[in-house]
């Protein structure tokens, strides 16, 4: 028996020597040879996704005042007067200055083109765009109507969002883990064993659908006390988890 097993012991010593030498140099005792012969722990791995819907409670809206005149100065002056009126009306609804920001300001010359003639400058267009961050959706219809009634003539990029999606994300994580574990348990039973302890768990970032591309919406001021009806609808986020568990073979 000793003669037959000696070559195996020698081979094992040579195989473990490269690993043992660095550890010995560090003053650390190398693990026993049995550690290198241990079979890997059988595992069952899987993934699952969960989607949770929620209702947005806020919105951002781009509101523009666009004016035209024969001179840039006249167009800018008219624009400033109307935009100041728009801002004043929005402040009167309860929107503070930190929720009203300038997003764009442009002065563009306009030309008339005729065949066989040089372009003729006929005036200027001034566009001043603000973004209103509306944190109470009950005010959104009034914000739109008030802006239009006081000089705004272009509304675009109305986007809804949720101020806090933490609860929705946690629910999605919980649902995804439950789903993944249930499938892993089915796989374990089908393989003739049962599911053991959790080995690893990775959670992907919450993914919400991208907002729709901005589309200009021309609106006219309305002579009515009824606010423009607004329905935020629902949004959703998706969480994906990747997990693995020990597989305990049946006896």
DRENPA-3360 file (N, C-alpha, C; in nm, 2 decimals, always signed):
BEGIN
1 = XXXXXXXX = +0.08/-0.12/+0.00/+0.00/+0.00/+0.00/+0.09/+0.12/+0.00 ~ +0.19/+0.13/+0.08/+0.28/+0.25/+0.09/+0.35/+0.27/-0.05 ~ +0.39/+0.16/-0.11/+0.46/+0.17/-0.23/+0.37/+0.22/-0.34 ~ +0.24/+0.18/-0.34/+0.15/+0.22/-0.45/+0.10/+0.36/-0.43 ~ +0.10/+0.41/-0.31/+0.05/+0.55/-0.29/+0.16/+0.65/-0.29 ~ +0.28/+0.61/-0.28/+0.39/+0.71/-0.28/+0.39/+0.80/-0.40 ~ +0.38/+0.75/-0.52/+0.38/+0.84/-0.64/+0.27/+0.95/-0.63 ~ +0.16/+0.91/-0.58/+0.04/+1.00/-0.57/+0.08/+1.11/-0.47;
9 = XXXXXXXX = +0.13/+1.08/-0.35/+0.17/+1.17/-0.25/+0.27/+1.27/-0.31 ~ +0.37/+1.21/-0.38/+0.48/+1.30/-0.44/+0.42/+1.40/-0.54 ~ +0.33/+1.35/-0.62/+0.26/+1.44/-0.72/+0.18/+1.54/-0.65 ~ +0.11/+1.51/-0.55/+0.03/+1.60/-0.47/+0.12/+1.71/-0.41 ~ +0.24/+1.67/-0.36/+0.33/+1.77/-0.30/+0.38/+1.86/-0.40 ~ +0.41/+1.81/-0.52/+0.46/+1.90/-0.63/+0.35/+1.99/-0.68 ~ +0.23/+1.94/-0.68/+0.12/+2.03/-0.73/+0.08/+2.14/-0.63 ~ +0.10/+2.11/-0.50/+0.07/+2.21/-0.40/+0.18/+2.30/-0.37;
17 = XXXXXXXX = +0.30/+2.27/-0.41/+0.42/+2.35/-0.38/+0.41/+2.49/-0.42 ~ +0.37/+2.52/-0.55/+0.36/+2.66/-0.59/+0.27/+2.74/-0.50 ~ +0.17/+2.68/-0.45/+0.08/+2.75/-0.36/+0.13/+2.77/-0.22 ~ +0.20/+2.67/-0.17/+0.24/+2.67/-0.04/+0.36/+2.76/-0.02 ~ +0.45/+2.77/-0.12/+0.57/+2.85/-0.11/+0.54/+3.00/-0.08 ~ +0.45/+3.07/-0.15/+0.42/+3.21/-0.12/+0.37/+3.22/+0.02 ~ +0.28/+3.13/+0.06/+0.22/+3.14/+0.20/+0.33/+3.12/+0.30 ~ +0.42/+3.03/+0.28/+0.53/+3.00/+0.38/+0.62/+3.13/+0.39;
25 = XXXXXXXX = +0.64/+3.19/+0.28/+0.73/+3.31/+0.28/+0.66/+3.42/+0.36 ~ +0.53/+3.42/+0.37/+0.46/+3.52/+0.45/+0.44/+3.48/+0.59 ~ +0.49/+3.37/+0.63/+0.47/+3.32/+0.76/+0.34/+3.26/+0.79 ~ +0.26/+3.22/+0.68/+0.13/+3.16/+0.69/+0.14/+3.02/+0.66 ~ +0.08/+2.93/+0.74/+0.08/+2.79/+0.72/-0.01/+2.76/+0.60 ~ +0.04/+2.69/+0.50/-0.05/+2.65/+0.38/-0.16/+2.56/+0.43 ~ -0.27/+2.56/+0.35/-0.38/+2.48/+0.39/-0.34/+2.33/+0.36 ~ -0.41/+2.24/+0.43/-0.38/+2.10/+0.41/-0.41/+2.06/+0.26;
33 = XXXXXXXX = -0.35/+1.95/+0.22/-0.37/+1.90/+0.08/-0.51/+1.87/+0.05 ~ -0.59/+1.84/+0.15/-0.73/+1.80/+0.13/-0.81/+1.92/+0.08 ~ -0.76/+2.04/+0.11/-0.84/+2.16/+0.06/-0.83/+2.17/-0.09 ~ -0.72/+2.12/-0.15/-0.71/+2.13/-0.30/-0.79/+2.02/-0.37 ~ -0.83/+1.92/-0.29/-0.90/+1.81/-0.35/-1.05/+1.82/-0.33 ~ -1.09/+1.93/-0.25/-1.23/+1.94/-0.22/-1.31/+1.97/-0.35 ~ -1.42/+1.90/-0.37/-1.51/+1.93/-0.48/-1.58/+2.06/-0.46 ~ -1.61/+2.13/-0.57/-1.68/+2.26/-0.56/-1.82/+2.24/-0.51;
41 = XXXXXXXX = -1.87/+2.33/-0.44/-2.01/+2.33/-0.39/-2.11/+2.34/-0.50 ~ -2.20/+2.24/-0.51/-2.30/+2.25/-0.62/-2.40/+2.37/-0.59 ~ -2.43/+2.44/-0.69/-2.52/+2.56/-0.67/-2.63/+2.56/-0.78 ~ -2.73/+2.63/-0.75/-2.84/+2.66/-0.85/-2.85/+2.81/-0.86 ~ -2.83/+2.86/-0.98/-2.83/+3.00/-1.01/-2.95/+3.04/-1.10 ~ -2.99/+3.16/-1.08/-3.10/+3.21/-1.17/-3.12/+3.36/-1.15 ~ -3.21/+3.41/-1.23/-3.24/+3.55/-1.23/-3.39/+3.57/-1.24 ~ -3.44/+3.69/-1.20/-3.58/+3.72/-1.22/-3.60/+3.87/-1.22;
49 = XXXXXXXX = -3.70/+3.92/-1.29/-3.73/+4.06/-1.29/-3.87/+4.09/-1.24 ~ -3.89/+4.21/-1.19/-4.02/+4.25/-1.14/-4.04/+4.39/-1.18 ~ -4.16/+4.42/-1.23/-4.21/+4.55/-1.27/-4.31/+4.60/-1.17 ~ -4.29/+4.73/-1.12/-4.39/+4.79/-1.03/-4.43/+4.92/-1.09 ~ -4.56/+4.94/-1.09/-4.62/+5.06/-1.14/-4.65/+5.16/-1.03 ~ -4.64/+5.29/-1.06/-4.66/+5.40/-0.96/-4.72/+5.52/-1.04 ~ -4.78/+5.61/-0.96/-4.84/+5.73/-1.02/-4.75/+5.85/-0.99 ~ -4.71/+5.92/-1.10/-4.63/+6.04/-1.08/-4.70/+6.14/-1.00;
57 = XXXXXXXX = -4.62/+6.22/-0.92/-4.68/+6.33/-0.84/-4.63/+6.47/-0.87 ~ -4.54/+6.47/-0.98/-4.49/+6.60/-1.01/-4.47/+6.61/-1.17 ~ -4.45/+6.73/-1.22/-4.43/+6.75/-1.36/-4.34/+6.87/-1.39 ~ -4.27/+6.86/-1.50/-4.19/+6.98/-1.55/-4.25/+7.01/-1.69 ~ -4.27/+7.14/-1.71/-4.33/+7.19/-1.84/-4.25/+7.30/-1.89 ~ -4.22/+7.30/-2.02/-4.15/+7.41/-2.09/-4.25/+7.50/-2.15 ~ -4.23/+7.63/-2.11/-4.33/+7.73/-2.15/-4.25/+7.84/-2.22 ~ -4.29/+7.88/-2.34/-4.21/+7.97/-2.42/-4.30/+8.09/-2.46;
65 = XXXXXXXX = -4.23/+8.21/-2.47/-4.29/+8.33/-2.52/-4.21/+8.36/-2.65 ~ -4.28/+8.37/-2.76/-4.21/+8.39/-2.89/-4.27/+8.52/-2.95 ~ -4.18/+8.62/-2.98/-4.23/+8.75/-3.03/-4.15/+8.78/-3.16 ~ -4.21/+8.86/-3.24/-4.15/+8.91/-3.37/-4.16/+9.06/-3.38 ~ -4.06/+9.12/-3.44/-4.06/+9.26/-3.47/-3.95/+9.29/-3.57 ~ -3.96/+9.41/-3.63/-3.87/+9.45/-3.74/-3.72/+9.47/-3.69 ~ -3.71/+9.50/-3.56/-3.57/+9.51/-3.50/-3.56/+9.41/-3.38 ~ -3.43/+9.37/-3.36/-3.41/+9.28/-3.25/-3.45/+9.34/-3.11;
73 = XXXXXXXX = -3.42/+9.47/-3.10/-3.45/+9.54/-2.97/-3.60/+9.54/-2.94 ~ -3.68/+9.57/-3.05/-3.82/+9.57/-3.03/-3.88/+9.43/-2.99 ~ -3.83/+9.33/-3.06/-3.87/+9.20/-3.04/-3.84/+9.15/-2.90 ~ -3.71/+9.19/-2.85/-3.67/+9.15/-2.72/-3.75/+9.23/-2.61 ~ -3.78/+9.35/-2.63/-3.85/+9.43/-2.54/-3.99/+9.38/-2.52 ~ -4.06/+9.34/-2.63/-4.19/+9.29/-2.62/-4.19/+9.15/-2.55 ~ -4.09/+9.08/-2.58/-4.07/+8.94/-2.52/-4.06/+8.95/-2.37 ~ -3.97/+9.05/-2.33/-3.94/+9.06/-2.19/-4.07/+9.10/-2.11;
81 = XXXXXXXX = -4.15/+9.19/-2.17/-4.27/+9.23/-2.10/-4.37/+9.11/-2.08 ~ -4.38/+9.03/-2.19/-4.48/+8.92/-2.18/-4.42/+8.81/-2.09 ~ -4.29/+8.78/-2.10/-4.24/+8.68/-2.01/-4.25/+8.72/-1.86 ~ -4.22/+8.84/-1.83/-4.24/+8.89/-1.70/-4.38/+8.87/-1.65 ~ -4.48/+8.90/-1.74/-4.62/+8.88/-1.70/-4.65/+8.73/-1.67 ~ -4.59/+8.64/-1.76/-4.60/+8.50/-1.74/-4.55/+8.46/-1.60 ~ -4.43/+8.50/-1.57/-4.36/+8.46/-1.44/-4.44/+8.52/-1.33 ~ -4.49/+8.64/-1.34/-4.57/+8.69/-1.23/-4.70/+8.61/-1.20;
89 = XXXXXXXX = -4.76/+8.57/-1.31/-4.88/+8.49/-1.29/-4.85/+8.35/-1.23 ~ -4.74/+8.29/-1.27/-4.70/+8.16/-1.21/-4.66/+8.18/-1.06 ~ -4.60/+8.28/-1.03/-4.57/+8.31/-0.88/-4.69/+8.33/-0.80 ~ -4.79/+8.39/-0.86/-4.92/+8.41/-0.79/-4.99/+8.28/-0.76 ~ -4.96/+8.17/-0.84/-5.02/+8.04/-0.82/-4.94/+7.97/-0.71 ~ -4.83/+8.02/-0.66/-4.76/+7.95/-0.55/-4.63/+7.89/-0.59 ~ -4.58/+7.91/-0.72/-4.46/+7.86/-0.76/-4.34/+7.96/-0.73 ~ -4.25/+7.92/-0.64/-4.14/+8.01/-0.60/-4.04/+8.01/-0.72;
97 = XXXXXXXX = -3.94/+8.11/-0.70/-3.84/+8.13/-0.81/-3.76/+8.00/-0.83 ~ -3.73/+7.92/-0.73/-3.65/+7.81/-0.75/-3.71/+7.70/-0.83 ~ -3.84/+7.71/-0.85/-3.92/+7.62/-0.94/-3.94/+7.68/-1.08 ~ -3.88/+7.79/-1.11/-3.90/+7.86/-1.24/-3.76/+7.89/-1.29 ~ -3.72/+7.83/-1.40/-3.58/+7.85/-1.45/-3.58/+7.88/-1.60 ~ -3.49/+7.96/-1.64/-3.48/+7.99/-1.79/-3.41/+7.87/-1.85 ~ -3.47/+7.81/-1.96/-3.41/+7.70/-2.02/-3.34/+7.74/-2.16 ~ -3.39/+7.84/-2.22/-3.34/+7.88/-2.35/-3.38/+8.03/-2.38;
105 = XXXXXXXX = -3.29/+8.10/-2.45/-3.32/+8.23/-2.50/-3.25/+8.25/-2.63 ~ -3.32/+8.29/-2.73/-3.26/+8.30/-2.86/-3.32/+8.42/-2.94 ~ -3.23/+8.48/-3.02/-3.27/+8.59/-3.11/-3.23/+8.55/-3.25 ~ -3.33/+8.53/-3.34/-3.31/+8.48/-3.47/-3.36/+8.58/-3.58 ~ -3.27/+8.61/-3.67/-3.31/+8.70/-3.78/-3.40/+8.63/-3.88 ~ -3.49/+8.70/-3.94/-3.58/+8.64/-4.04/-3.56/+8.71/-4.18 ~ -3.56/+8.63/-4.29/-3.53/+8.68/-4.42/-3.64/+8.64/-4.51 ~ -3.66/+8.73/-4.61/-3.75/+8.70/-4.73/-3.66/+8.66/-4.85;
113 = XXXXXXXX = -3.69/+8.55/-4.91/-3.62/+8.50/-5.02/-3.70/+8.51/-5.15 ~ -3.63/+8.57/-5.25/-3.70/+8.58/-5.38/-3.60/+8.53/-5.48 ~ -3.65/+8.48/-5.59/-3.56/+8.43/-5.70/-3.47/+8.54/-5.76 ~ -3.35/+8.51/-5.78/-3.25/+8.60/-5.84/-3.23/+8.73/-5.76 ~ -3.26/+8.72/-5.63/-3.23/+8.84/-5.54/-3.16/+8.79/-5.41 ~ -3.09/+8.88/-5.35/-3.03/+8.85/-5.22/-3.13/+8.85/-5.12 ~ -3.11/+8.77/-5.02/-3.21/+8.76/-4.91/-3.23/+8.90/-4.84 ~ -3.35/+8.93/-4.81/-3.39/+9.06/-4.75/-3.43/+9.04/-4.60;
121 = XXXXXXXX = -3.36/+9.11/-4.51/-3.39/+9.10/-4.37/-3.52/+9.17/-4.34 ~ -3.62/+9.09/-4.29/-3.75/+9.15/-4.26/-3.78/+9.16/-4.11 ~ -3.70/+9.11/-4.02/-3.73/+9.12/-3.88/-3.65/+9.02/-3.80 ~ -3.69/+9.01/-3.67/-3.63/+8.92/-3.58/-3.73/+8.85/-3.49 ~ -3.70/+8.72/-3.46/-3.78/+8.64/-3.37/-3.70/+8.62/-3.24 ~ -3.77/+8.65/-3.13/-3.71/+8.63/-3.00/-3.79/+8.52/-2.92 ~ -3.72/+8.42/-2.88/-3.79/+8.31/-2.80/-3.72/+8.30/-2.66 ~ -3.81/+8.31/-2.56/-3.76/+8.29/-2.42/-3.84/+8.17/-2.36;
129 = XXXXXXXX = -3.77/+8.07/-2.32/-3.83/+7.95/-2.27/-3.79/+7.93/-2.12 ~ -3.89/+7.90/-2.04/-3.87/+7.87/-1.90/-3.92/+7.73/-1.87 ~ -3.87/+7.67/-1.77/-3.91/+7.54/-1.72/-3.98/+7.56/-1.58 ~ -4.10/+7.52/-1.57/-4.17/+7.53/-1.45/-4.18/+7.39/-1.39 ~ -4.12/+7.37/-1.26/-4.13/+7.25/-1.19/-4.25/+7.25/-1.10 ~ -4.35/+7.18/-1.14/-4.48/+7.18/-1.07/-4.49/+7.06/-0.97 ~ -4.48/+7.09/-0.85/-4.48/+6.99/-0.74/-4.61/+6.95/-0.68 ~ -4.72/+7.01/-0.74/-4.85/+6.98/-0.70/-4.93/+6.97/-0.83;
137 = XXXXXXXX = -4.97/+6.85/-0.87/-5.03/+6.83/-1.00/-5.17/+6.89/-1.01 ~ -5.23/+6.92/-0.89/-5.35/+6.99/-0.90/-5.34/+7.13/-0.96 ~ -5.22/+7.19/-0.96/-5.20/+7.32/-1.01/-5.16/+7.32/-1.16 ~ -5.13/+7.20/-1.21/-5.07/+7.20/-1.35/-5.16/+7.26/-1.45 ~ -5.29/+7.23/-1.45/-5.38/+7.29/-1.55/-5.38/+7.44/-1.54 ~ -5.39/+7.49/-1.41/-5.39/+7.63/-1.39/-5.26/+7.70/-1.44 ~ -5.15/+7.63/-1.42/-5.02/+7.68/-1.46/-5.02/+7.70/-1.61 ~ -5.07/+7.60/-1.69/-5.07/+7.61/-1.83/-5.16/+7.72/-1.88;
145 = XXXXXXXX = -5.28/+7.73/-1.82/-5.38/+7.83/-1.86/-5.33/+7.97/-1.83 ~ -5.28/+7.99/-1.71/-5.23/+8.12/-1.67/-5.12/+8.17/-1.76 ~ -5.02/+8.08/-1.79/-4.91/+8.12/-1.88/-4.96/+8.16/-2.01 ~ -5.05/+8.08/-2.07/-5.10/+8.12/-2.20/-5.18/+8.25/-2.20 ~ -5.25/+8.27/-2.10/-5.34/+8.39/-2.09/-5.25/+8.51/-2.07 ~ -5.13/+8.50/-2.03/-5.05/+8.62/-2.00/-4.93/+8.64/-2.10 ~ -4.94/+8.57/-2.21/-4.84/+8.60/-2.32/-4.76/+8.48/-2.37 ~ -4.76/+8.37/-2.30/-4.69/+8.25/-2.36/-4.77/+8.20/-2.48;
153 = XXXXXXXX = -4.70/+8.15/-2.58/-4.77/+8.10/-2.70/-4.71/+7.97/-2.75 ~ -4.63/+7.90/-2.67/-4.58/+7.77/-2.70/-4.56/+7.69/-2.57 ~ -4.62/+7.57/-2.56/-4.60/+7.48/-2.45/-4.55/+7.35/-2.51 ~ -4.44/+7.30/-2.45/-4.38/+7.18/-2.50/-4.32/+7.10/-2.39 ~ -4.28/+6.97/-2.42/-4.21/+6.89/-2.32/-4.27/+6.88/-2.19 ~ -4.40/+6.84/-2.18/-4.46/+6.81/-2.05/-4.43/+6.67/-2.00 ~ -4.35/+6.67/-1.90/-4.30/+6.54/-1.85/-4.34/+6.52/-1.70 ~ -4.39/+6.40/-1.67/-4.43/+6.37/-1.54/-4.32/+6.28/-1.47;
161 = XXXXXXXX = -4.31/+6.30/-1.34/-4.21/+6.22/-1.27/-4.26/+6.20/-1.12 ~ -4.20/+6.11/-1.06/-4.23/+6.08/-0.91/-4.12/+6.14/-0.83 ~ -4.16/+6.20/-0.72/-4.06/+6.26/-0.63/-3.99/+6.15/-0.54 ~ -4.05/+6.04/-0.52/-3.99/+5.93/-0.44/-4.03/+5.80/-0.50 ~ -3.93/+5.73/-0.55/-3.96/+5.59/-0.61/-3.90/+5.48/-0.52 ~ -3.85/+5.52/-0.40/-3.78/+5.42/-0.31/-3.88/+5.31/-0.28 ~ -4.00/+5.34/-0.24/-4.09/+5.23/-0.20/-4.12/+5.14/-0.32 ~ -4.14/+5.19/-0.44/-4.17/+5.11/-0.55/-4.05/+5.02/-0.58;
169 = XXXXXXXX = -3.92/+5.08/-0.57/-3.80/+5.00/-0.60/-3.79/+4.88/-0.50 ~ -3.81/+4.91/-0.37/-3.80/+4.80/-0.27/-3.90/+4.69/-0.29 ~ -4.03/+4.73/-0.34/-4.13/+4.63/-0.37/-4.08/+4.55/-0.48 ~ -4.02/+4.61/-0.59/-3.98/+4.54/-0.70/-3.87/+4.44/-0.67 ~ -3.77/+4.48/-0.58/-3.67/+4.40/-0.54/-3.72/+4.27/-0.46 ~ -3.81/+4.30/-0.37/-3.87/+4.19/-0.29/-3.94/+4.09/-0.39 ~ -4.02/+4.14/-0.48/-4.09/+4.05/-0.57/-4.00/+3.97/-0.66 ~ -3.89/+4.03/-0.70/-3.80/+3.96/-0.79/-3.72/+3.85/-0.72;
177 = XXXXXXXX = -3.68/+3.88/-0.59/-3.61/+3.78/-0.51/-3.71/+3.66/-0.48 ~ -3.83/+3.69/-0.45/-3.93/+3.58/-0.42/-3.95/+3.50/-0.55 ~ -3.96/+3.56/-0.66/-3.98/+3.49/-0.79/-3.86/+3.40/-0.82 ~ -3.74/+3.45/-0.80/-3.62/+3.38/-0.83/-3.60/+3.26/-0.74 ~ -3.63/+3.28/-0.61/-3.62/+3.17/-0.52/-3.72/+3.06/-0.55 ~ -3.84/+3.10/-0.58/-3.94/+3.00/-0.61/-3.90/+2.91/-0.73 ~ -3.84/+2.97/-0.83/-3.80/+2.89/-0.95/-3.68/+2.81/-0.91 ~ -3.59/+2.86/-0.83/-3.47/+2.78/-0.79/-3.52/+2.66/-0.70;
185 = XXXXXXXX = -3.62/+2.67/-0.62/-3.67/+2.56/-0.54/-3.73/+2.45/-0.63 ~ -3.80/+2.49/-0.74/-3.85/+2.40/-0.83/-3.74/+2.32/-0.90 ~ -3.64/+2.39/-0.94/-3.52/+2.33/-1.00/-3.45/+2.23/-0.91 ~ -3.44/+2.27/-0.78/-3.37/+2.18/-0.69/-3.45/+2.05/-0.67 ~ -3.58/+2.06/-0.65/-3.66/+1.94/-0.64/-3.66/+1.85/-0.76 ~ -3.66/+1.92/-0.88/-3.65/+1.84/-1.00/-3.52/+1.77/-1.01 ~ -3.41/+1.82/-0.95/-3.28/+1.76/-0.96/-3.26/+1.66/-0.85 ~ -3.36/+1.64/-0.77/-3.35/+1.53/-0.66/-3.30/+1.58/-0.53;
193 = XXXXXXXX = -3.30/+1.71/-0.51/-3.25/+1.76/-0.38/-3.34/+1.88/-0.33 ~ -3.27/+1.97/-0.26/-3.34/+2.08/-0.21/-3.25/+2.20/-0.21 ~ -3.31/+2.32/-0.19/-3.23/+2.44/-0.19/-3.17/+2.47/-0.06 ~ -3.04/+2.51/-0.06/-2.97/+2.54/+0.06/-2.96/+2.69/+0.08 ~ -2.86/+2.73/+0.15/-2.84/+2.88/+0.18/-2.80/+2.96/+0.06 ~ -2.83/+3.09/+0.07/-2.80/+3.18/-0.03/-2.65/+3.20/-0.05 ~ -2.60/+3.19/-0.17/-2.45/+3.21/-0.20/-2.42/+3.35/-0.25 ~ -2.50/+3.41/-0.33/-2.48/+3.54/-0.39/-2.61/+3.60/-0.43;
201 = XXXXXXXX = -2.61/+3.74/-0.43/-2.73/+3.81/-0.47/-2.69/+3.95/-0.53 ~ -2.72/+3.97/-0.65/-2.69/+4.10/-0.72/-2.82/+4.16/-0.76 ~ -2.83/+4.29/-0.74/-2.95/+4.37/-0.78/-2.91/+4.47/-0.89 ~ -2.98/+4.47/-0.99/-2.96/+4.57/-1.10/-3.03/+4.70/-1.06 ~ -2.99/+4.81/-1.13/-3.05/+4.94/-1.11/-3.19/+4.94/-1.16 ~ -3.28/+5.02/-1.09/-3.41/+5.03/-1.14/-3.41/+5.10/-1.27 ~ -3.49/+5.05/-1.36/-3.50/+5.10/-1.50/-3.64/+5.15/-1.53 ~ -3.65/+5.28/-1.55/-3.78/+5.34/-1.59/-3.78/+5.37/-1.74;
209 = XXXXXXXX = -3.90/+5.36/-1.80/-3.90/+5.39/-1.94/-3.86/+5.53/-1.97 ~ -3.79/+5.56/-2.08/-3.74/+5.70/-2.11/-3.86/+5.78/-2.14 ~ -3.85/+5.91/-2.11/-3.96/+6.00/-2.14/-3.98/+6.02/-2.29 ~ -4.11/+6.05/-2.33/-4.14/+6.07/-2.47/-4.06/+6.19/-2.52 ~ -4.02/+6.19/-2.65/-3.95/+6.31/-2.70/-4.03/+6.43/-2.70 ~ -3.98/+6.55/-2.67/-4.06/+6.67/-2.67/-4.13/+6.69/-2.80 ~ -4.26/+6.73/-2.79/-4.34/+6.76/-2.90/-4.41/+6.90/-2.88 ~ -4.38/+7.00/-2.96/-4.44/+7.13/-2.94/-4.60/+7.11/-2.95;
217 = XXXXXXXX = -4.66/+7.18/-2.86/-4.81/+7.18/-2.86/-4.85/+7.33/-2.86 ~ -4.91/+7.37/-2.97/-4.96/+7.51/-2.97/-5.10/+7.52/-2.91 ~ -5.11/+7.61/-2.81/-5.23/+7.62/-2.74/-5.27/+7.77/-2.73 ~ -5.40/+7.80/-2.73/-5.45/+7.93/-2.72/-5.51/+7.96/-2.58 ~ -5.50/+8.08/-2.54/-5.56/+8.11/-2.41/-5.71/+8.09/-2.41 ~ -5.77/+8.04/-2.30/-5.91/+8.01/-2.30/-5.98/+8.10/-2.20 ~ -6.10/+8.15/-2.24/-6.18/+8.24/-2.16/-6.27/+8.16/-2.08 ~ -6.22/+8.09/-1.98/-6.30/+8.00/-1.89/-6.24/+7.99/-1.76;
225 = XXXXXXXX = -6.32/+7.96/-1.66/-6.27/+7.94/-1.52/-6.22/+7.79/-1.50 ~ -6.25/+7.70/-1.60/-6.21/+7.56/-1.59/-6.07/+7.54/-1.63 ~ -5.99/+7.48/-1.54/-5.85/+7.45/-1.57/-5.84/+7.34/-1.67 ~ -5.73/+7.34/-1.75/-5.70/+7.24/-1.85/-5.69/+7.10/-1.77 ~ -5.77/+7.00/-1.81/-5.76/+6.87/-1.74/-5.63/+6.80/-1.77 ~ -5.57/+6.75/-1.67/-5.44/+6.68/-1.68/-5.45/+6.55/-1.61 ~ -5.40/+6.44/-1.68/-5.40/+6.31/-1.63/-5.26/+6.25/-1.64 ~ -5.19/+6.23/-1.52/-5.05/+6.19/-1.53/-5.03/+6.04/-1.57;
233 = XXXXXXXX = -5.14/+5.96/-1.56/-5.13/+5.82/-1.59/-5.04/+5.74/-1.49 ~ -4.98/+5.64/-1.54/-4.89/+5.55/-1.46/-4.75/+5.54/-1.52 ~ -4.65/+5.52/-1.44/-4.52/+5.49/-1.49/-4.48/+5.36/-1.42 ~ -4.37/+5.30/-1.46/-4.32/+5.18/-1.40/-4.17/+5.18/-1.40 ~ -4.12/+5.09/-1.31/-3.98/+5.07/-1.30/-3.96/+4.92/-1.29 ~ -3.84/+4.87/-1.34/-3.81/+4.73/-1.34/-3.68/+4.70/-1.27 ~ -3.68/+4.60/-1.19/-3.56/+4.56/-1.11/-3.53/+4.41/-1.15 ~ -3.41/+4.38/-1.18/-3.36/+4.25/-1.21/-3.26/+4.20/-1.11;
241 = XXXXXXXX = -3.28/+4.08/-1.05/-3.18/+4.03/-0.96/-3.12/+3.90/-1.01 ~ -3.00/+3.88/-0.97/-2.92/+3.75/-1.01/-2.88/+3.69/-0.88 ~ -2.92/+3.56/-0.86/-2.89/+3.50/-0.73/-2.85/+3.35/-0.75 ~ -2.78/+3.30/-0.65/-2.74/+3.16/-0.65/-2.75/+3.10/-0.51 ~ -2.79/+2.98/-0.50/-2.81/+2.91/-0.37/-2.73/+2.78/-0.37 ~ -2.70/+2.73/-0.26/-2.64/+2.59/-0.25/-2.75/+2.49/-0.29 ~ -2.70/+2.39/-0.35/-2.79/+2.27/-0.39/-2.75/+2.16/-0.29 ~ -2.85/+2.11/-0.22/-2.83/+2.00/-0.12/-2.89/+1.87/-0.19;
249 = XXX = -2.80/+1.78/-0.23/-2.85/+1.66/-0.29/-2.94/+1.58/-0.20 ~ -3.03/+1.50/-0.25/-3.11/+1.41/-0.17/-3.03/+1.29/-0.12 ~ -3.07/+1.24/-0.02/-3.00/+1.12/+0.04/-3.07/+0.99/+0.01;
% end
